Amino acid sequence: MEKIKNGTLTINNVGEVVTLYGWVQKKRDLGGVVFIDLRDRSGICQLVIRDNNSFYALASSLKNESVLRVVGKILERESKNPNLPTGDIEVEVSELELLNSSYDIPFEISNDTTALEDTRLKYRYLDLRRPILQQKLIMRHKITMAIRNFLDQEDFIEVETPVLCKSTPEGARDYLVPSRCNKGKFFALPQSPQLFKQLLMVGGIQKYFQIAKCFRDEDLRSDRQPEFTQVDLEMSFVEQDDVMSLTENLIAHVFKEVKGIEVKLPLTRMKYDDAIRLYGSDKPDLRFEMPIYDITAIFKNTTFTVFKNVVDSSGTINCLVVKNKANEYSRKKLDQLTEFVKTYKANGLAFLKIDDEITGSIAKVVSQDEIESLKENLNLEKNDLILIIADLKYMTVKTALGALRCKLAKDLNLINSNDYKLLWITEFPSFEYSEEENRYVSCHHPFTAPLDQDIDKLLTDKGNCYSKAYDIVINGYEAGGGSIRIHNADVQSKMFEALELSEEDIKNKFGFFTEALKYGTPPHGGLALGLDRLTMLLTETDNIRDVIAFPKTASASDLMSECPNIVDSKQLEELGLSINNS
């Protein structure tokens, strides 16, 4: 039997007799009449039970979150509620059945609950009753369906790949699963289906996708979880433009289907080096202006010791210009900004305020010529604020100013929350230098194809090798990333050599994959979209836990089911494991 959705009843239903199911959102006993707000996933409908009703005593005794079945006639309300979709009507109850009672609940089931997040996560099954969370999960469902329908029309087939696989740690830590049948050996949970989707291309599948669960044992933040879901794509016989065009059309389809937003295509493309130079980030938020300016040349002959030492050592001096806001920044606020950039390894933050008289931390140590040059090159006007970082390391300057740029935009409300800015970042470096490991490591992963003209640099000039990698960025978040893959065994071998992997390492970690490359591997490439992050963006929340039914906390634990937890000694014995508590 089709159930009536409580939140869909309107004045047009007056006179109908309906059967409704739901939870008691609120009960109001006015003495002689009881009003109940009955909630289901679709919304709320008001019930009315008068004192001449045989169910009046039962209605009076109900607690919030009790589960009911009711039968009643729809009436037009005398006192209407314009703030409620069903506010023109109420249901006069003729039958009332208590399907299940409820204990006193630990927090109010409402969108504006004041309960702490830890409390809500402990009782997540109650938290999920809140309409705002249900709406986000419904949005996630719609996004997933839009993706599946689009890719089906594009001749992709959905293929599941293993969840128990081989540990090939080349990025975040793997989650390991001990094998009972092979004591002392371990499976790993996949950080992504990377090798399997490439093997599907070797296997002739040509167009694959999967809504894939992935796992990374890494430190968490508001847009990251230890287990997450990605929309995984791979295509054979394609070049970079083919993958990017397919992806942006997919994103445009999703935006249109679930938000009614038209995304203008093709999307803007920006090279990685330009993104770092202008915005200090490989995922720039373009919903507001405020680029980073290079002012090193202005101070080439400076007598200010700090800047002179940076210039003489071929360092970098860059700045942000905060237009017409100098009067809003006291010395206390500027000191707070200084502490902020220090968390990004900057040594300090210099500033100048533009007015009839130039003031600021370096106003007395820079020359008038330098001031005039700043005014001319930066188009400075009265009440502008210049924030300057100087450092020997280029990336320190860029990263600190990039983070400061985003902080200023939030503090000054420069971002329109209803706006969406999408772009591609292309030509990522093939390698990045790890000071911890004292070697170059993969910027993306070791199967990313280098630019054709950079193949010969893999072993001789790693710092200037760029790749056929691309990220799609939405509002300052990396929404997805991918690349054209290496399909040539010789190039893959050279990449492993560049990463200083020994023959033994290659065989132990990737032997099955390198063997497959020898058997007629087609050119191929793909991309993975973060489904959780995409849903987060489209539901306009900044907390990824809001769009996952049963998320983990920042310490990677589940407060509801109380895991991770200890296991009994028999289980450990079967696995051939023991716990070292030292």
Residue pairs with C-beta under 8 A, 6 or more apart in sequence:
3 19
3 21
4 18
4 19
4 20
5 40
5 41
5 42
5 43
6 20
6 22
6 38
6 39
6 40
6 42
6 43
6 44
6 45
6 86
7 40
7 42
7 43
7 44
7 45
7 85
7 86
8 42
8 43
8 86
9 18
9 45
9 74
9 86
9 89
9 91
10 85
10 86
10 88
10 89
11 76
11 88
11 89
13 74
13 89
14 74
14 75
14 76
14 89
15 73
15 74
16 73
16 74
17 71
17 72
17 73
17 74
17 94
18 71
18 72
18 73
18 74
18 91
19 69
19 70
19 71
20 38
20 40
20 45
20 47
20 68
20 69
20 70
20 71
20 72
20 91
21 40
21 67
21 68
21 69
21 70
21 99
22 38
22 39
22 40
22 45
22 67
22 68
23 38
23 39
23 40
23 65
23 66
23 67
23 68
23 102
23 109
23 129
24 36
24 37
24 38
24 39
24 62
24 63
24 64
24 65
24 66
24 67
24 68
24 102
25 37
25 38
25 39
25 44
25 64
25 109
26 36
26 37
26 64
27 34
27 35
27 36
27 37
27 59
27 62
27 63
27 64
28 34
28 35
28 36
29 60
32 50
32 51
33 48
33 49
33 50
33 51
34 48
34 49
34 56
34 59
34 60
35 46
35 47
35 48
35 90
36 46
36 47
36 49
36 59
36 62
36 68
37 44
37 45
37 46
37 47
38 44
38 45
38 46
38 47
38 68
38 70
38 91
39 109
39 129
41 134
43 84
43 85
43 86
43 131
44 84
44 86
45 86
45 89
45 90
45 91
46 77
46 81
46 86
46 89
46 90
46 91
47 59
47 70
47 72
47 90
47 91
47 93
48 75
48 90
48 91
48 92
48 93
49 55
49 56
49 59
49 93
49 96
50 56
53 59
53 93
53 94
55 93
55 95
55 96
58 96
58 98
59 93
59 96
62 68
62 98
63 101
63 102
63 103
63 104
64 102
64 105
64 109
65 102
65 105
65 109
65 126
65 129
66 98
66 100
66 101
66 102
67 98
67 99
67 100
67 101
67 102
68 96
68 97
68 98
68 99
69 95
69 96
69 97
69 99
70 91
70 93
70 95
70 96
70 97
71 93
71 94
71 95
72 91
72 92
72 93
72 94
72 95
73 91
73 92
73 94
74 89
74 90
74 91
74 92
75 89
75 90
75 91
75 92
76 88
76 89
77 87
77 88
77 89
77 90
80 87
80 88
81 87
105 126
106 115
106 119
106 123
106 126
107 113
107 114
107 115
107 119
107 120
107 123
107 126
108 114
108 115
109 126
109 129
109 130
110 130
111 130
111 131
111 132
113 120
113 130
117 545
118 553
118 559
120 126
120 127
121 127
121 545
121 551
121 553
121 558
121 559
121 560
122 559
122 560
123 560
124 549
124 550
124 559
124 560
125 560
127 133
128 134
128 137
128 549
133 546
135 539
136 535
136 539
136 541
136 546
136 547
137 547
137 549
139 258
139 535
139 538
139 539
139 547
140 531
140 535
140 539
140 547
142 257
142 258
143 254
143 258
143 531
143 534
143 535
143 538
144 211
144 531
146 253
146 254
146 257
146 258
147 211
147 231
147 250
147 254
147 529
147 531
148 158
148 211
150 249
150 250
150 253
150 254
151 158
151 209
151 233
151 250
154 207
154 246
155 207
156 207
156 208
156 209
156 233
157 205
157 207
157 208
157 209
158 208
158 209
158 210
158 211
159 200
159 205
159 208
159 209
159 210
160 210
161 190
161 193
161 196
161 197
161 200
161 210
161 212
162 190
162 196
163 189
163 190
163 213
164 177
164 187
164 188
164 189
165 187
165 188
165 189
165 190
165 196
166 187
166 188
166 509
166 512
167 174
167 176
167 186
167 187
167 188
168 174
168 188
168 195
168 509
168 510
170 441
170 442
170 445
170 446
170 509
171 191
171 216
171 442
171 445
172 191
172 216
172 217
172 218
173 216
173 217
173 218
174 188
174 189
174 191
174 215
174 217
175 188
175 189
175 215
175 216
175 217
175 226
176 186
176 187
176 188
176 189
177 186
177 187
177 188
177 189
178 185
178 186
178 575
178 576
178 577
179 185
179 186
179 187
179 575
180 574
180 575
183 575
183 576
184 576
189 215
190 196
190 212
190 214
190 215
191 214
191 215
191 216
192 212
192 214
192 230
192 232
192 528
193 210
193 212
193 214
193 232
194 445
194 447
195 447
195 510
195 513
197 208
197 210
197 232
197 234
197 526
198 234
198 447
198 485
198 513
198 524
199 513
199 516
200 208
200 234
201 208
201 234
201 235
201 236
201 485
201 521
201 522
201 524
202 516
202 517
202 519
202 520
202 521
202 522
204 236
205 234
205 236
206 235
206 236
206 237
206 522
207 234
207 235
207 236
208 232
208 233
208 234
208 235
208 526
209 231
209 232
209 233
209 234
210 231
210 232
211 229
211 230
211 231
211 232
211 531
212 229
212 230
212 231
212 232
212 528
213 227
213 228
213 229
214 227
214 228
214 229
214 230
215 226
215 227
215 228
216 226
216 228
217 226
217 556
218 224
218 226
220 226
220 552
220 553
220 554
220 555
220 556
221 554
222 542
222 543
222 544
223 477
223 533
223 536
223 542
223 544
224 544
225 532
225 544
225 545
225 548
225 551
225 552
226 552
226 556
227 552
228 530
228 531
228 532
229 530
229 531
229 532
230 480
230 528
230 529
230 530
230 531
231 480
231 528
231 529
231 530
231 531
231 534
232 526
232 528
233 243
233 246
233 247
233 482
233 526
233 527
233 528
233 529
234 524
234 525
234 526
235 242
235 243
235 246
235 524
235 525
235 526
236 522
236 523
236 524
237 522
237 523
237 524
238 484
238 523
238 524
238 525
239 484
239 523
239 525
240 426
240 468
240 470
240 484
240 525
242 525
243 470
243 482
243 484
243 525
243 526
243 527
244 424
244 470
245 266
247 472
247 480
247 482
247 527
247 529
248 263
248 265
248 266
248 267
248 422
248 424
248 472
249 265
250 529
251 263
251 422
251 472
251 479
251 529
252 262
252 263
252 265
254 534
254 538
255 261
255 262
255 263
255 420
255 538
256 262
256 263
258 538
259 538
261 420
263 420
263 422
267 422
267 423
267 424
267 472
268 286
268 422
268 423
268 424
269 423
269 424
269 426
270 284
270 423
270 424
270 425
270 426
271 425
271 426
271 427
272 282
272 425
272 426
272 427
272 428
272 429
272 466
273 427
275 281
275 282
275 283
275 284
275 425
276 282
276 395
276 398
276 402
277 292
277 294
277 398
278 284
278 291
278 292
279 285
279 286
279 291
279 292
279 402
279 405
280 292
280 397
280 398
280 399
280 400
280 401
280 402
280 403
280 405
281 399
281 402
281 403
281 406
281 476
282 425
282 428
282 471
282 478
283 425
283 471
283 473
283 476
283 477
283 478
284 402
284 423
284 425
284 473
284 476
285 406
285 409
285 415
285 421
285 475
285 476
286 421
286 423
287 409
287 414
287 415
287 416
287 419
287 421
287 475
287 476
288 409
288 414
288 415
290 320
290 321
290 322
290 405
290 408
290 409
290 414
292 318
292 319
292 320
292 398
292 401
292 402
292 405
293 318
293 319
293 320
293 321
293 377
293 378
294 316
294 317
294 318
295 317
295 318
295 319
295 374
295 377
295 378
295 388
296 310
296 311
296 315
296 316
296 317
296 318
298 317
298 370
298 373
298 374
298 377
299 307
299 308
299 311
299 317
299 366
299 370
300 311
302 308
302 311
302 366
302 367
302 370
303 365
303 367
304 362
304 365
304 366
306 350
306 390
307 317
307 366
307 390
309 315
310 316
310 317
310 390
310 391
310 392
311 317
313 392
314 392
315 390
315 391
315 392
315 393
315 394
316 390
316 391
316 392
316 393
316 394
316 397
316 398
317 388
317 389
317 390
317 397
318 388
318 389
318 390
318 397
318 398
318 401
319 378
319 386
319 387
319 388
319 389
319 401
320 386
320 387
320 401
320 404
320 405
320 408
321 378
321 380
321 384
321 385
321 386
322 329
322 384
322 385
322 386
322 387
322 408
322 412
323 381
323 384
324 381
324 383
324 384
325 383
325 384
325 385
325 412
326 353
326 354
326 355
326 383
326 384
326 385
327 383
328 412
329 337
329 351
329 353
329 385
334 349
334 351
334 361
337 349
337 387
337 404
337 407
338 348
338 349
340 403
340 404
340 407
341 348
341 349
341 389
341 400
341 401
341 403
341 404
342 348
344 396
344 399
344 400
344 403
345 393
345 396
345 399
345 400
346 389
346 391
346 396
346 397
346 400
347 390
347 391
348 389
349 387
349 388
349 389
349 404
350 360
350 361
350 362
350 387
350 388
350 389
350 390
351 360
351 361
351 362
351 385
351 386
351 387
351 388
352 358
352 359
352 360
352 361
352 362
352 363
352 366
352 371
352 374
352 385
352 386
352 388
353 359
353 360
353 383
353 384
353 385
353 386
354 375
354 380
354 381
354 382
354 383
354 384
354 385
354 386
355 382
355 383
356 382
358 371
360 386
362 388
374 380
374 386
378 384
378 386
380 386
387 401
387 404
389 396
389 397
389 400
389 401
390 397
391 397
391 400
406 476
408 414
409 415
417 540
419 475
420 474
420 475
420 537
421 474
421 475
422 472
422 473
422 474
422 479
423 472
423 473
424 470
424 471
424 472
424 473
425 470
425 471
425 473
426 469
426 470
427 451
427 466
427 467
427 469
428 443
428 444
428 466
428 467
428 469
428 470
428 471
429 443
429 463
429 465
429 466
429 467
430 442
430 443
430 448
430 450
430 454
430 458
430 462
430 465
430 466
430 467
430 495
430 498
431 440
431 441
431 442
431 443
431 462
431 463
431 465
431 498
431 499
432 440
432 441
432 442
432 443
433 439
433 440
433 441
433 463
434 440
434 441
439 499
439 500
440 462
440 463
440 498
440 499
440 500
441 499
442 448
442 499
443 467
443 469
444 467
444 469
444 481
444 483
446 492
446 495
446 496
446 499
446 501
447 483
447 485
447 486
447 492
447 495
448 467
448 468
448 469
448 483
448 484
448 485
448 486
449 467
449 468
449 483
449 484
449 485
449 486
449 487
449 491
449 525
450 457
450 458
450 465
450 466
450 467
450 468
450 491
450 495
451 465
451 466
451 467
451 468
454 464
454 465
454 466
454 467
455 491
455 494
457 464
457 465
458 465
458 494
458 495
458 497
458 498
459 494
459 497
459 498
462 498
467 483
468 483
468 484
468 525
469 481
469 482
469 483
470 481
470 482
470 483
470 527
471 478
471 480
471 481
472 478
472 479
472 480
472 481
472 527
472 529
473 479
474 534
474 537
475 537
477 533
477 536
477 537
478 530
478 533
479 529
479 530
479 533
479 534
479 537
480 527
480 528
480 529
480 530
480 534
481 527
481 528
482 525
482 526
482 527
482 528
483 525
483 526
483 527
484 523
484 524
484 525
485 524
485 525
485 526
486 492
486 495
487 517
487 521
487 522
487 523
487 524
488 517
488 521
489 514
489 517
489 518
489 521
492 514
492 517
493 514
496 505
496 506
496 510
501 509
506 514
532 544
532 547
532 548
533 544
535 547
536 542
536 543
536 544
536 546
536 547
539 546
539 547
541 547
544 551
545 551
545 552
550 558
550 560
550 561
552 558
553 559
556 564
557 563
557 564
572 578
572 579
